[in-house]
Amino acid sequence: MNKVRVFDNGGKTFDQYTVQIGRDVYNMSINALSPQGFNQYNFTLKKYEHIEGKANKETLGKKIAFDVLPEAVKVAIRQRRA
């Protein structure tokens, strides 16, 4: 199963969460499953490339645990992992 890493920029942007699933990177809002939300593929990391090297730390925010995410974001991540 692909490793998941989540970064939270504290709401500085509408797409508050940057989610890395394996080498694929997505951006999501708090309401990732809503038509008024945001849940979009961003890019794929190259082998040995790290998300912290691709994006500004201010944009990424801090790394957070999966269990503290809003339920809609957890479900969106589970759907992307399937």
N, CA, C and O atoms as a MOPAC input file, in Angstrom:
PM7 MOZYME 1SCF
protein

 N      0.84800 1    -1.18100 1     0.00000 1
 C      0.00000 1     0.00000 1     0.00000 1
 C      0.89000 1     1.23900 1     0.00000 1
 O      1.94500 1     1.25400 1     0.63500 1
 N      0.46200 1     2.27100 1    -0.71200 1
 C      1.23100 1     3.51200 1    -0.82300 1
 C      1.25000 1     4.29700 1     0.48600 1
 O      0.24700 1     4.38100 1     1.19400 1
 N      2.39700 1     4.86000 1     0.78300 1
 C      2.55600 1     5.70200 1     1.96100 1
 C      1.84300 1     7.03000 1     1.73400 1
 O      1.88400 1     7.58500 1     0.63600 1
 N      1.19100 1     7.53400 1     2.77800 1
 C      0.47300 1     8.80400 1     2.70400 1
 C      1.13500 1     9.80800 1     3.64200 1
 O      1.39900 1     9.51100 1     4.80700 1
 N      1.39800 1    11.00000 1     3.11300 1
 C      1.92300 1    12.10600 1     3.91200 1
 C      1.01200 1    13.30000 1     3.65600 1
 O      0.64400 1    13.57700 1     2.51500 1
 N      0.65000 1    14.00400 1     4.72600 1
 C     -0.26300 1    15.13900 1     4.60100 1
 C      0.37300 1    16.37400 1     5.22700 1
 O      0.94100 1    16.31900 1     6.31800 1
 N      0.26200 1    17.48800 1     4.51000 1
 C      0.75200 1    18.77000 1     4.98800 1
 C     -0.41800 1    19.74300 1     5.05900 1
 O     -1.28000 1    19.74400 1     4.18100 1
 N     -0.45300 1    20.57000 1     6.10100 1
 C     -1.53900 1    21.52000 1     6.33900 1
 C     -0.95200 1    22.93000 1     6.37500 1
 O     -0.08600 1    23.22000 1     7.20000 1
 N     -1.41700 1    23.80200 1     5.49000 1
 C     -0.89200 1    25.16800 1     5.47800 1
 C     -1.69300 1    26.10500 1     6.38400 1
 O     -1.53100 1    27.32400 1     6.32700 1
 N     -2.55400 1    25.52800 1     7.21800 1
 C     -3.29400 1    26.32600 1     8.19600 1
 C     -4.39500 1    27.17700 1     7.61100 1
 O     -4.87400 1    28.09900 1     8.27200 1
 N     -4.81000 1    26.89400 1     6.39600 1
 C     -5.88500 1    27.65600 1     5.76500 1
 C     -5.42300 1    28.88900 1     5.02000 1
 O     -6.23700 1    29.75500 1     4.69900 1
 N     -4.13500 1    28.98900 1     4.73900 1
 C     -3.62000 1    30.14100 1     3.98200 1
 C     -4.18500 1    30.17600 1     2.57000 1
 O     -4.29700 1    31.24400 1     1.96800 1
 N     -4.54200 1    29.00300 1     2.03900 1
 C     -5.14000 1    28.89800 1     0.71200 1
 C     -6.37200 1    28.00400 1     0.79100 1
 O     -6.53900 1    27.25900 1     1.75700 1
 N     -7.23500 1    28.07500 1    -0.22200 1
 C     -8.44200 1    27.24700 1    -0.25100 1
 C     -8.07500 1    25.76100 1    -0.25500 1
 O     -8.73500 1    24.95200 1     0.39600 1
 N     -7.01500 1    25.40900 1    -0.99300 1
 C     -6.55700 1    24.02100 1    -1.02200 1
 C     -5.55400 1    23.82100 1     0.12400 1
 O     -4.34700 1    23.70500 1    -0.09200 1
 N     -6.08100 1    23.78700 1     1.31800 1
 C     -5.31200 1    23.79800 1     2.55700 1
 C     -4.37000 1    22.60700 1     2.72100 1
 O     -3.31000 1    22.73300 1     3.33300 1
 N     -4.75100 1    21.45700 1     2.17800 1
 C     -3.97700 1    20.23300 1     2.38100 1
 C     -3.22300 1    19.81900 1     1.12200 1
 O     -3.78400 1    19.81000 1     0.02600 1
 N     -1.95900 1    19.48100 1     1.28800 1
 C     -1.16600 1    18.85900 1     0.24200 1
 C     -0.99500 1    17.41800 1     0.67600 1
 O     -0.47100 1    17.14400 1     1.75500 1
 N     -1.43800 1    16.49800 1    -0.16600 1
 C     -1.44200 1    15.07400 1     0.18300 1
 C     -0.55200 1    14.32400 1    -0.79400 1
 O     -0.74300 1    14.39100 1    -2.00800 1
 N      0.41600 1    13.61500 1    -0.25000 1
 C      1.29000 1    12.77100 1    -1.06400 1
 C      0.88600 1    11.32800 1    -0.84100 1
 O      0.93800 1    10.82600 1     0.28200 1
 N      0.48500 1    10.66300 1    -1.91200 1
 C      0.12500 1     9.24500 1    -1.87100 1
 C      1.10100 1     8.54100 1    -2.79500 1
 O      1.00700 1     8.64700 1    -4.01700 1
 N      2.03700 1     7.82300 1    -2.19800 1
 C      3.12500 1     7.26200 1    -2.98900 1
 C      3.92200 1     8.41400 1    -3.56500 1
 O      4.44600 1     9.24300 1    -2.82000 1
 N      4.01800 1     8.47500 1    -4.88000 1
 C      4.72800 1     9.58200 1    -5.53700 1
 C      3.77200 1    10.62100 1    -6.11700 1
 O      4.21400 1    11.64800 1    -6.63200 1
 N      2.46500 1    10.36300 1    -6.03800 1
 C      1.47300 1    11.30200 1    -6.55900 1
 C      1.11300 1    12.34300 1    -5.49700 1
 O      0.98500 1    12.02100 1    -4.31600 1
 N      0.95100 1    13.59500 1    -5.93600 1
 C      0.64000 1    14.69300 1    -5.02900 1
 C     -0.70100 1    15.30400 1    -5.42400 1
 O     -0.96000 1    15.57000 1    -6.59700 1
 N     -1.55200 1    15.52000 1    -4.41000 1
 C     -2.88500 1    16.08900 1    -4.60100 1
 C     -3.03100 1    17.29700 1    -3.68600 1
 O     -2.33700 1    17.41300 1    -2.67600 1
 N     -3.93900 1    18.19000 1    -4.04900 1
 C     -4.30500 1    19.29800 1    -3.18200 1
 C     -5.77800 1    19.15500 1    -2.85500 1
 O     -6.58900 1    18.82000 1    -3.71900 1
 N     -6.12200 1    19.41600 1    -1.58400 1
 C     -7.50000 1    19.24900 1    -1.13100 1
 C     -7.89500 1    20.36400 1    -0.17700 1
 O     -7.07000 1    20.90400 1     0.55900 1
 N     -9.17800 1    20.69200 1    -0.21200 1
 C     -9.72400 1    21.63500 1     0.75200 1
 C    -10.35600 1    20.84000 1     1.89600 1
 O    -10.41000 1    19.61000 1     1.85500 1
 N    -10.82500 1    21.54500 1     2.89800 1
 C    -11.46500 1    20.89100 1     4.05100 1
 C    -12.66400 1    20.07100 1     3.59700 1
 O    -12.91300 1    18.99300 1     4.13700 1
 N    -13.40500 1    20.56000 1     2.62100 1
 C    -14.59100 1    19.87000 1     2.11000 1
 C    -14.27300 1    19.21000 1     0.76100 1
 O    -14.90200 1    19.50700 1    -0.25400 1
 N    -13.29500 1    18.32100 1     0.77500 1
 C    -12.75000 1    17.70600 1    -0.44600 1
 C    -13.76600 1    16.92600 1    -1.27600 1
 O    -13.53800 1    16.70700 1    -2.46500 1
 N    -14.86400 1    16.50900 1    -0.68900 1
 C    -15.85800 1    15.71600 1    -1.42400 1
 C    -17.02400 1    16.55100 1    -1.94900 1
 O    -17.86400 1    16.03900 1    -2.68800 1
 N    -17.08300 1    17.80600 1    -1.58200 1
 C    -18.19100 1    18.67500 1    -1.96300 1
 C    -17.95300 1    19.30600 1    -3.33600 1
 O    -16.80500 1    19.54400 1    -3.71200 1
 N    -19.01900 1    19.58000 1    -4.08600 1
 C    -18.86100 1    20.31700 1    -5.34100 1
 C    -18.25900 1    21.71100 1    -5.13200 1
 O    -17.68000 1    22.28600 1    -6.05400 1
 N    -18.39800 1    22.25100 1    -3.91700 1
 C    -17.80800 1    23.54200 1    -3.60100 1
 C    -16.40400 1    23.39400 1    -2.99700 1
 O    -15.78000 1    24.38200 1    -2.61000 1
 N    -15.92600 1    22.17100 1    -2.92300 1
 C    -14.60700 1    21.90400 1    -2.36600 1
 C    -13.56000 1    21.76000 1    -3.46500 1
 O    -13.79200 1    22.08800 1    -4.62900 1
 N    -12.39600 1    21.25800 1    -3.04900 1
 C    -11.28300 1    21.09500 1    -3.98000 1
 C    -10.57900 1    19.79200 1    -3.67100 1
 O    -10.26300 1    19.51300 1    -2.51500 1
 N    -10.32600 1    18.98200 1    -4.70900 1
 C     -9.67300 1    17.67900 1    -4.57200 1
 C     -9.09200 1    17.35600 1    -5.93900 1
 O     -9.76400 1    16.75700 1    -6.77900 1
 N     -7.85700 1    17.74800 1    -6.16100 1
 C     -7.30200 1    17.65900 1    -7.50700 1
 C     -5.87500 1    17.12900 1    -7.49400 1
 O     -5.07900 1    17.45000 1    -6.61200 1
 N     -5.57500 1    16.30300 1    -8.50600 1
 C     -4.21700 1    15.83100 1    -8.73700 1
 C     -3.34400 1    17.02800 1    -9.08800 1
 O     -3.77200 1    17.92300 1    -9.81600 1
 N     -2.11100 1    17.04300 1    -8.56600 1
 C     -1.19900 1    18.14900 1    -8.84600 1
 C     -0.04100 1    17.69000 1    -9.72200 1
 O      0.13500 1    18.21500 1   -10.82200 1
 N      0.75600 1    16.72100 1    -9.26200 1
 C      1.88900 1    16.23000 1   -10.04200 1
 C      2.39100 1    14.91700 1    -9.44700 1
 O      1.95700 1    14.50100 1    -8.37200 1
 N      3.31000 1    14.27300 1   -10.16300 1
 C      3.96000 1    13.05500 1    -9.69200 1
 C      5.43400 1    13.34600 1    -9.46100 1
 O      6.11600 1    13.90500 1   -10.31900 1
 N      5.90500 1    12.95900 1    -8.29700 1
 C      7.31900 1    13.13200 1    -7.97300 1
 C      8.15500 1    12.14500 1    -8.76600 1
 O      7.73400 1    11.01400 1    -9.00900 1
 N      9.32600 1    12.57200 1    -9.16400 1
 C     10.26300 1    11.66400 1    -9.81500 1
 C     10.90700 1    10.78500 1    -8.75600 1
 O     10.88500 1    11.11400 1    -7.57000 1
 N     11.47400 1     9.67700 1    -9.18200 1
 C     12.14400 1     8.77700 1    -8.25100 1
 C     13.19000 1     9.55500 1    -7.45800 1
 O     13.96500 1    10.32200 1    -8.03100 1
 N     13.21100 1     9.36000 1    -6.17100 1
 C     14.14500 1    10.00100 1    -5.22700 1
 C     13.88600 1    11.49100 1    -5.01900 1
 O     14.65000 1    12.14700 1    -4.31200 1
 N     12.83900 1    12.03400 1    -5.60900 1
 C     12.49000 1    13.43800 1    -5.38800 1
 C     11.61500 1    13.50400 1    -4.13300 1
 O     10.86100 1    12.57000 1    -3.85700 1
 N     11.70600 1    14.58600 1    -3.38100 1
 C     10.92700 1    14.73500 1    -2.15700 1
 C     10.00600 1    15.93500 1    -2.27100 1
 O     10.36800 1    16.95600 1    -2.85600 1
 N      8.81700 1    15.80600 1    -1.71200 1
 C      7.82600 1    16.87900 1    -1.79900 1
 C      8.36700 1    18.17700 1    -1.20600 1
 O      8.08200 1    19.25400 1    -1.72900 1
 N      9.14600 1    18.09300 1    -0.12100 1
 C      9.68200 1    19.29100 1     0.50400 1
 C     10.62900 1    20.03400 1    -0.44300 1
 O     10.76800 1    21.25200 1    -0.34100 1
 N     11.26700 1    19.32900 1    -1.34400 1
 C     12.15400 1    19.95900 1    -2.31200 1
 C     11.41400 1    20.58200 1    -3.47500 1
 O     11.94800 1    21.47000 1    -4.14000 1
 N     10.17700 1    20.13000 1    -3.73900 1
 C      9.39400 1    20.62800 1    -4.87000 1
 C      8.57700 1    21.86400 1    -4.52500 1
 O      8.28100 1    22.67500 1    -5.40300 1
 N      8.20800 1    22.01600 1    -3.25900 1
 C      7.28500 1    23.09000 1    -2.89100 1
 C      7.85200 1    23.93600 1    -1.75400 1
 O      8.62300 1    23.45400 1    -0.92400 1
 N      7.46800 1    25.15800 1    -1.73700 1
 C      7.84500 1    26.09100 1    -0.68500 1
 C      7.25000 1    25.61900 1     0.64200 1
 O      6.08100 1    25.23400 1     0.68100 1
 N      8.01900 1    25.63800 1     1.72300 1
 C      7.51600 1    25.18900 1     3.02500 1
 C      6.32300 1    26.02000 1     3.49700 1
 O      5.45500 1    25.50100 1     4.19800 1
 N      6.26600 1    27.30100 1     3.12500 1
 C      5.11100 1    28.11800 1     3.48300 1
 C      3.86100 1    27.60800 1     2.78000 1
 O      2.76900 1    27.64600 1     3.34700 1
 N      4.01400 1    27.13600 1     1.56400 1
 C      2.88600 1    26.58800 1     0.81400 1
 C      2.45300 1    25.25400 1     1.40500 1
 O      1.26200 1    25.00900 1     1.59500 1
 N      3.42000 1    24.39700 1     1.69300 1
 C      3.10900 1    23.08500 1     2.25400 1
 C      2.52100 1    23.18200 1     3.65000 1
 O      1.53300 1    22.51500 1     3.95800 1
 N      3.10500 1    23.99000 1     4.47800 1
 C      2.70800 1    24.04300 1     5.87500 1
 C      3.38800 1    22.92600 1     6.65100 1
 O      4.44100 1    22.42900 1     6.25200 1
 N      2.77600 1    22.54000 1     7.75900 1
 C      3.40300 1    21.52200 1     8.59900 1
 C      2.82000 1    20.13900 1     8.31400 1
 O      1.65900 1    19.99900 1     7.93200 1
 N      3.64900 1    19.13900 1     8.50800 1
 C      3.21800 1    17.75500 1     8.32500 1
 C      2.28200 1    17.39500 1     9.47100 1
 O      2.57300 1    17.68200 1    10.63200 1
 N      1.15500 1    16.76200 1     9.14000 1
 C      0.18100 1    16.38300 1    10.16800 1
 C     -0.17500 1    14.91000 1    10.04300 1
 O      0.06700 1    14.27800 1     9.01500 1
 N     -0.74800 1    14.38600 1    11.09800 1
 C     -1.16600 1    12.98400 1    11.12800 1
 C     -2.52000 1    12.81300 1    10.42700 1
 O     -3.36300 1    13.70900 1    10.45100 1
 N     -2.70500 1    11.66700 1     9.81400 1
 C     -3.94500 1    11.34400 1     9.11200 1
 C     -5.15300 1    11.45600 1    10.03400 1
 O     -6.19900 1    11.96000 1     9.62500 1
 N     -5.02000 1    10.99500 1    11.26700 1
 C     -6.16900 1    10.93400 1    12.17200 1
 C     -6.71500 1    12.29300 1    12.61100 1
 O     -7.81200 1    12.34800 1    13.16600 1
 N     -5.99300 1    13.38500 1    12.38400 1
 C     -6.49300 1    14.71200 1    12.76400 1
 C     -7.19300 1    15.42800 1    11.60400 1
 O     -7.68300 1    16.54400 1    11.77300 1
 N     -7.24200 1    14.80300 1    10.44700 1
 C     -7.87400 1    15.40200 1     9.26800 1
 C     -9.39400 1    15.41300 1     9.38700 1
 O     -9.96200 1    14.56300 1    10.07400 1
 N    -10.06100 1    16.36000 1     8.73100 1
 C    -11.52400 1    16.31600 1     8.64400 1
 C    -11.95200 1    15.01800 1     7.94100 1
 O    -11.23000 1    14.50400 1     7.08700 1
 N    -13.10200 1    14.50500 1     8.29700 1
 C    -13.56900 1    13.22100 1     7.76000 1
 C    -13.63900 1    13.23000 1     6.23600 1
 O    -13.28400 1    12.23400 1     5.60700 1
 N    -14.08400 1    14.31800 1     5.63100 1
 C    -14.19100 1    14.38200 1     4.16500 1
 C    -12.82400 1    14.21000 1     3.50300 1
 O    -12.72400 1    13.58300 1     2.44900 1
 N    -11.78600 1    14.75100 1     4.10300 1
 C    -10.43700 1    14.61800 1     3.54600 1
 C     -9.94500 1    13.18000 1     3.70700 1
 O     -9.30700 1    12.64000 1     2.80300 1
 N    -10.23300 1    12.56000 1     4.84400 1
 C     -9.85300 1    11.15200 1     5.04800 1
 C    -10.49700 1    10.25900 1     3.99000 1
 O     -9.84100 1     9.39300 1     3.41100 1
 N    -11.78500 1    10.48000 1     3.74500 1
 C    -12.50400 1     9.67700 1     2.74900 1
 C    -11.91000 1     9.91800 1     1.35800 1
 O    -11.70900 1     8.96700 1     0.60300 1
 N    -11.63000 1    11.16600 1     1.01600 1
 C    -11.05000 1    11.49300 1    -0.29100 1
 C     -9.69500 1    10.80000 1    -0.46900 1
 O     -9.39200 1    10.29700 1    -1.55100 1
 N     -8.89200 1    10.77500 1     0.57600 1
 C     -7.59400 1    10.09500 1     0.50800 1
 C     -7.79300 1     8.59500 1     0.32600 1
 O     -7.11300 1     7.97700 1    -0.49200 1
 N     -8.70500 1     8.01300 1     1.07000 1
 C     -8.97000 1     6.56700 1     0.92200 1
 C     -9.41900 1     6.24500 1    -0.49400 1
 O     -9.01700 1     5.22200 1    -1.04900 1
 N    -10.24900 1     7.10000 1    -1.09000 1
 C    -10.70600 1     6.87800 1    -2.45300 1
 C     -9.54700 1     6.97900 1    -3.45000 1
 O     -9.49600 1     6.22500 1    -4.42200 1
 N     -8.64000 1     7.88700 1    -3.21300 1
 C     -7.48100 1     8.04900 1    -4.11300 1
 C     -6.51200 1     6.88000 1    -3.98200 1
 O     -5.81800 1     6.55300 1    -4.94500 1
 N     -6.44900 1     6.24800 1    -2.82400 1
 C     -5.54900 1     5.11600 1    -2.59100 1
 C     -6.07700 1     3.84500 1    -3.23500 1
 O     -5.30800 1     2.92900 1    -3.52500 1
 N     -7.38400 1     3.78300 1    -3.46100 1
 C     -8.00800 1     2.55400 1    -3.99100 1
 C     -7.63300 1     2.26700 1    -5.41600 1
 O     -8.08300 1     1.27200 1    -5.98500 1

